[in-house]
Amino acid sequence: MASKTYILCPGQGAQVVGMGKDLYESSPAAREALDIADRVLGWSLTSVCFDGPEERLNRTDVSQPAIYATSVASFRAAKEGGAIEPTAVAAYAGLSLGEYTALHLAGSFSFEDGLKLVAARGRYMQDATVASSSGMVAILGADEGQVNQLCRDAASGEVLVPANLNAPGQIVVSGSAAACERVVKLAEVAGLKATALKVAGAFHSPLMQTAADRMVNELDRVAMRVPSRPVYSNVTAQPHQSVEAIKRLLVKQIVSPVQWERTMRTLIQDEGARFVELAPGRTLAGLAKRINRRLPIESVATAGVGSRT
């Protein structure tokens, strides 16, 4: 086993009906976490995760706490089964809402407090999507400079910005619905592939400012500590340094681009380290392959660590 382990925590979009069910049935530690989630939220998160319907699970206010709870449950199951040794964890990194998972696992706040935070975050972001007609578009084959230029050309006075810098040749932009339609056409003219995403709104853009403002009070209510292991910020692609910085950057994260590629490029410099992606899904493994095709990413599938990709 590698001397160092990096834990990768997925974000919104990784959800799928049935997620967490195998964990619940095979691991007492996972079952306890998911039962706690039901009690804290006051509604049956487990039933939505296990049985859907898909339309409800995909709602921002449902998918965010669902992914957080499932990811934590998978970590606890893997720890319980000996597949992850916490003392070997060198750092945590999470994509968007996955940063909350990472901070909890590194000891910054309790599971319950983290669940309340992501549930509030999901509600506030859902509310922000209702306030404006907006969306997101994935642009494939372009570098950051090209995407910035496309955003400037397609904005026409409306909001359109890079939102997720995921991997080489895979950048997502966010903005008004009309600007998203224009950027798809301009990207195709430029010989690039552009796909409108099935999301509720323009995440990680200025159109989420009301959600960011509302999260300030939520974060101030939580007892928070400096993490015991490095946790990488989505905004800076650097480890958090203080409680004050954590709160400030979690607010800023909602309206700022996710610097995932930069984060992963830092982590993979540690040759021979082990990378484990928590449930649900293998989205982060797919992005990692675009950065380093030979990088082995282990996925927590059930109560232990599943396949390597």
Order of alpha helices (4+ residues) and beta strands (2+ residues): beta-alpha-alpha-alpha-alpha-alpha-beta-alpha-alpha-beta-alpha-beta-beta-alpha-beta-alpha-beta-alpha-alpha-beta-alpha-beta
